[in-house]
């Protein structure tokens, strides 16, 4: 239930330039599609929603047909 709350708050308060084109969640895994230059900003926005600081969102990006975690240039 708490993840549902975070999801709704995130999507309604997200700046327009970060809004995902696709958002699918299964338990605590989320698949989202957004512009490559919005990934870091949207992840920061996600992490700012949980005021307890106990939930941290990370991301994986496609690179040459494979997923990679972290921050990339």
N, C-alpha and C positions, 0 to 999 in steps of 0.2 A: 504494500500500500504506500509506503513511504517513497519508493521509486516512482510510483504513479504521480504522487504529489510533486516530486522534483521534476519529473518530465513535463508536467503541465505548466509549472512555474517557469521552467527554462524556455519552453517554446513560446509562451505568451510574453516573456520579457526580453527575448533575444533581439538585439539590433537587427534591422532588416538585412544588412549586408552579410550577416552570419547565418541567417535562417537556412536550415537544411532543405534540400529538394525532396529528400526521402528520410523518414525516421521510422525504424522498426525496432521494437524491444522484445526480448524474450528473457524473462526473469531479470538478470542483471547484465545481460549483454545487449548492446545497442548497435544496430547497423544504421549508419546515416550517410547520406550523399550530400556533399556541399562543395562549393568552389574551393580549389586547392589553397588559394590565398586567404580563405576564411577559417581554415582548420585551427590554427593556434588561437585566434581570437575567440572562436566558438568554444574551444576547450577551456579557455580561461573563464568565459562566461558560465559554462557548466560548473566549474569548480567554485565559482563565487556564490552559487545558489544555496548549497548546503552550509548553513551557518555554523554547524557543529564542527565542520572540517574533517569529519570522519570518513567521508566518501570522496575519493579522488578519481576523476575521469582521466583516462589516457587514450591515445589513439594509435592506429596503425594505418599507414598509407601504402597504396600500391606503388611499386617501383619496379619497372621492367617485368611485370607479370607476377610479382611476389609481394606479400605484405611485409612491411617493416614497422617496428615500433619506434616511438620517440619523435624527435624534432629533426627536420631535414631542411637543407638549403635548396 
